[in-house]
Amino acid sequence: MLTGKKAILMSAVILLSISGASDGAKKPTIAPLPAKPPEPKDNPTTPVKVKLGKLLYFDPRLSGDGSVSCATCHDPAHGWAKKRVMSPAYPENKHFRHSPTVLNVAYNTLMFWDGRVKTLEEQAEKPILSPFEMNMNYDLLEERLEAIPEYRKLFKEAFPGDRDPVNIKNVAKAIAAFERTIVCNDSPFDRYMRGDKGAMDEEQIRGMKLFVGKAGCVQCHNGPNFTDNKFHVTGVPKNRVEDEPLVAATRNFVLRQAGFRNPEKIDRDLGRFFLTGKSKDKGSFKTPTLRNVSLTPPYMHNGVFKTLEEVVEFYNKGGGDVPNKDRRLKPLNLTEEEKYALVAFLEALTCENVPFIEEPELPPYEGEKRVKKGGR
């Protein structure tokens, strides 16, 4: 198997031969995933920081009533996502979006379906405060963590330069450091692109050719992590659960917080429009990674499609029927055999060794003997 520069060169040659590109024009492409994700200069990964972040990731005491942890919505047993239509929510609430996976999220440049933050550190903070996710006050959380001797010790070791290391910023940094270790790059696709010609079968190779060719998936799902980290309107159909009273209540709350005066007039999730208020962004969502996609059904921001076959058929028909739909979406006229091959390639993006981490035993409060494992 090839490695390093030779593997990169082999990847380029393979993709050029698949796409037929030889004119030197810059076109979207796909590639193996680098072994190590980037990390910010102000939050270098260290073993003690990762250890702390792992505990915090699984600790439901980061939520108001001690019932919800990061792992509740991003579960290692569910491909680091959640196999349900809408993400779990804080008790007595319902979420209005599907949980994206944490697997390889370290390679993303924007977070959340609407891309409202740029870093894992920012992302880790938001759900803790959200009243329909973890519903925790930052100051109260800091007091809770201070009451746990092992956490006090780990925060001091992980952030030795801080006078008062137990704070929400460091909580986020530790969780982000842990999430940057949740990566895998040994899928059949990765091994094939590094020179192992037997890693993918004929059907999967045919599907890859369709992916970068006739089907045109590569226009948005490109780069090593199979996302352009941009936003597109595809006309995803409304899911009937979006009309449920508590789902609508959460959506209306988000809209009012964003400054919309009459949220009840909006009957579905319009994605980035809730952030920008611009008409062109109505129904616009961040391109999700396709890596390990076979592990994380249902699909789309609202979980409306149960299978990859349904997703492929949606795009085969040219997406949904909305006036501002991305102009690149047109009927593909794929045959049944071609659709089957495309799904086979998507399945080839699944890692052979997906990271799985058991819930750790959590450190107790002062005077307690033990704490139950993290909540889901």
N, C-alpha and C positions, 0 to 999 in steps of 0.2 A: 504493500500500500504506500502511495506517495504521501509525503508530508511537506510542510513549509511552502517555499516559493514554487517548487515543482507541482504541488497540489493545486495552488492558485492558478498556475499557468494551465494545467490540465482542465480545471473548471472552466476557464475562459474559452479554451479550444472546444470543449464539449458544447457549451452554450452557443457559441458562434455557429457550430455545425447544425445545432437544433433549430435556431432561429433564422439561419440563412443570412445573418448580418455579416457583411464583409466590406461595407462601404465606409467604415470608420465612424459612422454616425453614432452618437451616444444614445443608447436605448436601455430601458429598464432590464435588469437581469436578476437572476437568483444565484445564490452561492452558499457554500458550507458556512456553518456558524463558527466564529472564532472560539477558541477554547476558553478564553477569559474575557468577561465583559468589561467595559470601561467603568471607572469609578471616579467620583469627584475628588478634587484635591483636598477639600475641606472635610472629607469623610473617608479616609483610607481604611480599607478592610483589615481588621486584625482578629486573631482567634478569640480574644476575650470579648470583643465587640460582637462578633457573630454568636458567641455563646449567650450573651445577654439578649441579643435580638431574637434568638430562637425561643428563649423563655417568654419574652414579651409577646411574641407572635402567637403563642398558644395560650396566653394568660387571659382568661375572661374577666379578671379584675380590672382590665383596661376599659371595661364598659360600666355604665352606671349601676346596674343591678347585679353585676358579676356573672352574666349568663352568655355573653357574646365575646368571642376573640377574633383575631384576624383569620384564624383557621376555620371559623364558622362559615365564612363566605368563600374562602380560598383554601379548600380542603385537600391535603395531600392524597387522600383516597379517591378524590374526584378529579384527578389531573390538575390539582391546585386551583380548581374553580369550584363550581357546584352544579351538579346535574339536576337542576330544576329550572323552571321557566324564569322566575324572578329570583334575585338574590335574597337570602334570608335577611330578616330585619330585626330591629330591637322589638321586644315583646309588645304586643298590642298595635304594632305597625306593620305595614307591608312596603317592600321596596318597589320601585318602578322600572328597574333595569336588571338585566342578567349579569351574573358575576363573570368577569374576564379572568383568564388564568394568570397566575404569578410565574409559571414556568417561563424562563428566559425573558421575563419582563425587564431585566437589567439592561437589555439591548434597546429598549424603547426610548424615544426622545420626548414623548408626550404620554400622559397618563389619563385614565378615565375615558369613557366613551366620547366625551365632549372635549377632551384634551385640555382641561382647565388648569392643569399643572404640568411642569416640565421635568420634575425629578421624583425619584422614589421617596426621598425624604419628605417632600411636600405631600405626596400621596399618602404616606403613612399617618400624617397628622389628621387629615380631613375626616376619615370615618370615625375616629375617636370622638370628635366633637359633634358629629352629625346626630340630631335627635332621633332619626329613624334608622341609624346604624348601630352606634355604640353608646351614644347619649351620655358622654362623660365630660365633666368640667376639667379643664387642664390643671387648674390649681389643686383641685381635689385629688386628681390622679397623682400629682407629685407628692401630696401628703400620704396617700396610700402606699406608694412605692417606698417612701422614706421609712414607713413602719415595718418594712421587710428587711431584716439584717443582711441577707444574702444579696439583695438588690443594691443596697447601699454600698456593699463591698464591690460588686461587679461594676457599678457605675463609676466608682473611683478608679478602678483598674482600667476600664475602657476609655475613660476621658480624664487622664491624669492631670491635664493642664487647667481643668475647670475648678473653680473654688466651690461651686455648688452644682455638682454634676447631675443630680437627679432633677431633670427638667424635661419639658415636652420636646424640646429640640433634640436632646440626646436620646430620648425614647425613639423618636422618628429615625435618627441616624442609626441606632442599633438595629431596628427592624429592617431598615433599608440594607444595611450591611449583610444581615442574614439572608434577605431576599436575593441579593446578588450571588449567593451561593446556590440558588435553586436554578441550575442550568443543566442542560444536556445537549450534546451535539453528536450523538452516535446513531442517528436515524439511518435507515437504508439510503436515503437521499444523500446525506452527508458522506457516507462511506463510498457511495458511487462516485460522487463528485471529487473525492480524494484519490480516485483511481481504482477502486474495487469494483470491477465491471460486473461481478456477480451479485452485488448487493441489492440491486433492483431487478425484478423479472421483466419480461417483454411488455406485459400489460402496463406496468408502472412507468417504464421508459416511454411507451407510447403516450401515456397520460401526461408525462412531463413535456413532451413535444407539443401536445395540445395546449398545455398550460401557458407556454411561452409563445405559442403560435396561434392557431385558429380560435381557441377559446379566449385568448387575450387576458387571462387572469393576471399575468405579470405586470399589466399596466398599473395596478394598484398594489398587488401583493408581490413586492419585489425586495431585493436586498437579502442579506443573510437571514433576517428574521421574518421574511415574507410579509412585510408591511412597509408602505411608503411613509408611515407616520403622518398621513394627511387625512383630509376629510372629504367624504363623497356622499352625494345623495343618490341612493339606489332604489328608493321607493319600496322599502321593506313593508309588507302589509301589516296592518294593525293586528295585535293579538287581543283576543276577546277579554283576557284578564286585565287589560288596560282600562276597562270600564268598571272593574270592581271598585266599590266605594273607597276602601282604604288605599288602594293603589292610586286612585285619582286624587285622594287627599294628600298623599305624599307628593305627587306631581304638582298639585296646586301650591303646596307649601314651597317647593323649590322655585316655582314661578314667581310667587309673591316676594320671596327673598331676592330674586333677580330684578325686581322692579316692575313686573307685569301687573297691570291693574285689574284685569278681568280674566284670571287664569281658567275659570270654569268654561270659558268659550273655546279652550284648546282641549281636544279630546284624546290626544295621543302624545307620545314623546317625540319632540322635534329636535332632539339632540343639541348640536352646537348653537342653534338658534336661541335656545334658552340662555346662552352665555353672551352672544353677540347682539341679538335682536335684529339681525340682518335677514331680509327675505331670502337671499341666496343660500342661507345656511339652514333653511327649514328642512328638517329630515336628514341633516348632514351628521355623519358619525365617523369616528376615527377608524381607519382600516385596521382590523384586528390581525394579529399574527395567525398564520395557518399551521405553524409548527404544533405538533401534538393535537391537532384539531379533532382527531378521531376520539380523543379522550374526554372531550368537553361538550357533549350535547346537553341541551338543545342549543340552537344557533341564532345569531343576530342579537342586537341590543335588547330585544324583548322576548327572546327565546321562542319565536314563532315557528321555526322549523325544527323538527325533531331529528332529522337525519341529514347526512351529507348529500344523499341523493336528492332530497327536497331543495337543498341550497343550490346544487348544480342545475336543477330544473328551473329554478327561479331565474338564474342568470342566463340559462339557455333561451328563455323567453324574452330576454332583454331587460330584466328587472321589472320594477313596478310601474304603475301609471301615475306619475306625478309631473307637474309642469316644469319643475326645475331639476329634473333628473340629469345626472352626469351624461353628457353627450356621447361619451365613449360606450355607453351601454346600449347594445343593439342585439336583436335576435341572433343567436349563434348557429342555429340549424345543425346542432350536433346529432349524430345518429345514436341509437341506444348503445351500440358498442363503444362509441367515443365517450359517452357519458360514464359508462362503466369504467373505462380506462382512466378518466379524469379523477374519479373517486378513488381508484386504486393508487394513483399517484399521491393524492392527499393523505391516504393512509400510510404511504411510505415516508411521510414527514414525522412519524411517531418514533420517538427515541426507543432504543432497545432497553436502556436502563434508566427509566424515569425515576428521578430522585423521590424516595419515600422516607418520611421521617415520622417516627412514632411520637406521640404527644409526650413531652417530658414531665417528670414529677416537678411540680412548681414549688418554689421556696415559700415557707410559711411566714405569717406575721410573727412579730415578737411574742414569744410565749406559746405559740401553737406548735403541734408536733408535725403535722403534714398538711398538704393541700391537695385536693383532688386534681386530676389532670385537666388540661384545658378544655373549654367548652366548644361544642360544635352545634 
